[in-house]
């Protein structure tokens, strides 16, 4: 229910207490959660970034070989007590995207909002959120302002969602430019800091590159020993002539 007076459809609220209070920054379920849970799930799926055929559950994952089975085991264990960051990497067609989509669906089914996005789409949201329109000088200002506030709201939501799953995080998209550093501070640095303590924001990544090849600032955080890095060495399912319904 996007018009919920408490959470505005997010499903979670924070205690309204001053800095220094033990409850400052804590996320707690919206008080209207139980009464409207199924309705909220429907809305969360609509805003999850998943297409209807991507609402995978853990039981939907079909094992192609032992390495895929091992990755499903890592994912299952992670989702039993989700916390921190999980970075999945490996060759093309190794079900990494499906794993992220499955995690998003699992969170939603448990009554927690989550979001799946390609890294390039996050960049588009962030870039547009930084382009605040100048004061009214043209007839297009109202439309520009509306678009900017929409991007700003989406970036704010991604900063605070209990789970953000980011796909296709590869070195060619993580150029260490001043703009990228700003984006990092706005989104990933915030989620990194909020991964600990009571907030426990969970962030998942998937890409083809080893974390050793990521830019220094990203590699340092991904390889934090409190987090999980897993390489899936399984076969490319696109080469097997099966699982046409997997879109990785």
C-alpha positions in Angstrom: 0.0 0.0 0.0 2.0 3.0 -1.3 -0.3 5.4 0.6 0.4 3.8 4.0 0.9 6.8 6.4 3.7 4.9 8.2 6.0 3.4 5.6 4.8 4.8 2.3 4.7 1.3 0.9 8.2 0.3 1.9 7.0 -2.1 4.7 9.6 -0.8 7.2 9.9 2.2 9.4 12.6 3.7 11.6 12.3 4.8 15.2 11.8 8.6 15.5 14.4 9.1 18.2 17.4 11.4 18.5 21.0 10.5 17.6 22.6 8.6 20.5 19.4 6.8 21.4 19.9 2.9 21.3 17.1 2.6 18.8 18.4 5.3 16.4 18.6 4.0 12.9 16.8 0.7 13.6 14.5 -0.7 11.0 11.3 -2.3 12.3 8.3 -3.7 10.4 5.5 -1.3 9.6 2.7 -1.6 12.2 0.2 -2.2 9.3 2.3 -5.0 7.9 0.3 -8.0 9.0 -3.1 -6.5 8.1 -2.1 -5.9 4.5 0.8 -8.3 3.9 -0.5 -10.0 0.7 -1.4 -6.6 -0.8 2.1 -5.4 0.1 3.7 -8.4 -1.5 1.9 -7.8 -4.7 3.1 -4.2 -4.7 6.6 -5.1 -3.7 6.8 -7.6 -6.6 5.6 -4.8 -9.0 8.4 -2.6 -7.7 11.1 -5.3 -7.3 12.7 -5.0 -10.7 11.7 -8.6 -11.5 9.7 -9.7 -14.5 6.8 -12.0 -13.7 8.7 -15.1 -14.9 11.6 -14.2 -12.6 9.9 -14.8 -9.3 12.1 -17.8 -8.6 12.1 -19.7 -5.4 14.9 -21.9 -4.0 13.0 -25.0 -5.0 12.9 -23.8 -8.6 16.7 -23.9 -9.1 17.6 -27.0 -11.1 21.1 -28.4 -10.6 23.1 -28.8 -13.8 26.3 -30.0 -12.2 27.9 -30.1 -8.7 29.2 -26.5 -9.0 25.7 -25.1 -9.5 24.5 -27.2 -6.6 27.2 -25.8 -4.5 26.2 -22.2 -5.4 22.6 -23.0 -4.5 23.8 -24.3 -1.1 25.8 -21.1 -0.5 22.7 -19.0 -1.4 20.4 -21.1 0.8 22.7 -20.8 3.8 23.0 -17.1 3.2 19.2 -16.6 3.1 18.7 -18.5 6.3 20.3 -15.6 8.1 20.9 -12.8 5.6 23.4 -10.2 6.6 26.2 -8.2 5.0 27.2 -8.5 1.4 27.4 -11.5 -1.0 29.4 -11.3 -4.2 28.8 -14.0 -6.8 31.1 -14.3 -9.8 32.0 -16.7 -12.6 31.6 -17.3 -16.3 28.7 -16.5 -18.5 25.5 -18.4 -18.0 26.2 -19.8 -14.6 22.9 -18.9 -13.0 24.2 -15.9 -11.0 21.3 -13.7 -12.1 18.8 -16.4 -11.2 20.4 -16.6 -7.7 19.9 -12.8 -7.2 16.3 -13.0 -8.5 15.6 -15.9 -6.2 16.9 -13.9 -3.2 14.7 -11.0 -4.0 11.6 -13.2 -4.3 12.6 -15.0 -1.0 12.8 -11.6 0.8 9.4 -10.5 -0.5 7.7 -13.8 0.4 9.0 -13.4 3.9 7.4 -10.0 4.1 10.4 -7.8 3.3 10.8 -5.5 0.3 13.7 -6.1 -2.0 15.0 -4.8 -5.4 16.8 -6.4 -8.3 18.6 -4.2 -10.8 21.3 -4.2 -13.5 24.2 -2.1 -12.5 23.8 0.0 -15.6 20.2 0.8 -14.6 21.5 2.0 -11.2 23.9 4.3 -12.9 21.1 5.8 -14.9 19.0 6.4 -11.8 21.9 7.9 -9.9 23.0 10.2 -12.8 19.5 11.6 -13.2 19.1 12.1 -9.4 22.2 14.3 -9.5 20.9 16.5 -12.2 18.6 18.7 -10.2 16.8 21.1 -12.6 17.6 24.8 -12.3 14.9 27.2 -11.2 12.0 27.8 -13.5 13.1 29.2 -16.8 11.1 27.1 -19.4 7.8 25.5 -19.7 9.5 22.1 -19.4 10.6 22.9 -15.8 7.6 21.1 -14.2 8.2 18.0 -16.2 11.9 18.0 -15.5 11.3 18.6 -11.8 8.9 15.7 -11.7 11.4 13.4 -13.3 14.2 14.5 -11.0 12.1 13.9 -7.9 11.2 10.5 -9.2 14.8 9.5 -9.7 15.7 11.0 -6.3 13.0 9.0 -4.6 14.2 5.8 -6.3 17.8 6.4 -5.2 16.7 7.0 -1.7 14.6 3.8 -1.7 17.6 1.8 -3.0 19.8 3.2 -0.2 17.5 2.0 2.5 15.9 -1.2 1.2 16.5 -4.3 3.3 17.9 -6.1 0.2 19.4 -4.6 -2.9 20.6 -7.2 -5.5 22.8 -5.7 -8.2 23.6 -7.7 -11.4 26.4 -7.3 -14.0 28.8 -5.5 -11.7 31.9 -5.7 -14.0 35.1 -3.7 -14.3 34.1 -2.0 -17.5 31.2 -0.3 -15.7 33.2 0.7 -12.6 35.5 3.3 -13.9 37.2 5.1 -11.0 36.0 8.6 -12.0 35.0 11.4 -9.7 31.4 10.9 -10.6 31.6 7.2 -9.8 33.1 8.0 -6.4 30.1 10.2 -5.7 27.8 7.4 -6.8 29.7 5.0 -4.5 29.3 7.4 -1.5 25.6 7.9 -2.3 24.7 4.2 -2.5 27.3 1.5 -1.8 29.2 3.3 0.9 25.9 3.9 2.7 24.8 0.3 2.4 28.3 -0.9 3.5 28.1 1.2 6.7 24.5 0.1 7.3 25.3 -3.6 6.8 26.4 -3.8 10.4 24.6 -3.2 13.7 20.9 -3.1 13.9 20.1 -1.9 10.4 21.5 -5.0 8.7 21.0 -3.8 5.1 21.8 -6.7 2.8 23.5 -6.2 -0.6 24.1 -8.8 -3.2 26.2 -8.5 -6.3 26.8 -10.7 -9.4 29.4 -10.3 -12.1 31.9 -12.1 -14.4 35.0 -10.6 -12.8 37.0 -11.7 -9.8 36.7 -9.1 -7.0 40.5 -8.7 -7.4 39.8 -6.9 -10.7 37.3 -4.4 -9.3 38.4 -0.8 -8.6 40.2 -0.5 -5.3 37.4 1.1 -3.3 34.9 -1.6 -4.4 37.3 -4.5 -4.1 38.2 -3.5 -0.5 34.5 -3.6 0.6 33.5 -6.7 -1.3 36.5 -8.6 0.1 35.7 -7.5 3.7 36.2 -10.8 5.6 32.8 -10.4 7.2 31.2 -10.9 3.8 30.9 -13.8 1.4 32.6 -14.0 -2.0 31.8 -17.1 -4.1 33.0 -18.2 -7.5 30.7 -20.4 -9.5 32.7 -22.6 -11.8 29.7 -24.4 -13.3 28.9 -24.9 -16.9 27.2 -22.3 -19.2 23.6 -23.4 -19.1 23.0 -21.6 -22.4 25.3 -24.3 -24.0 23.3 -27.2 -22.6 20.1 -26.8 -24.6 18.0 -26.8 -21.4 16.4 -24.3 -19.0 15.2 -22.0 -21.7 13.2 -20.2 -19.0 16.4 -19.1 -17.2 17.3 -15.6 -18.4 20.8 -14.9 -17.0 
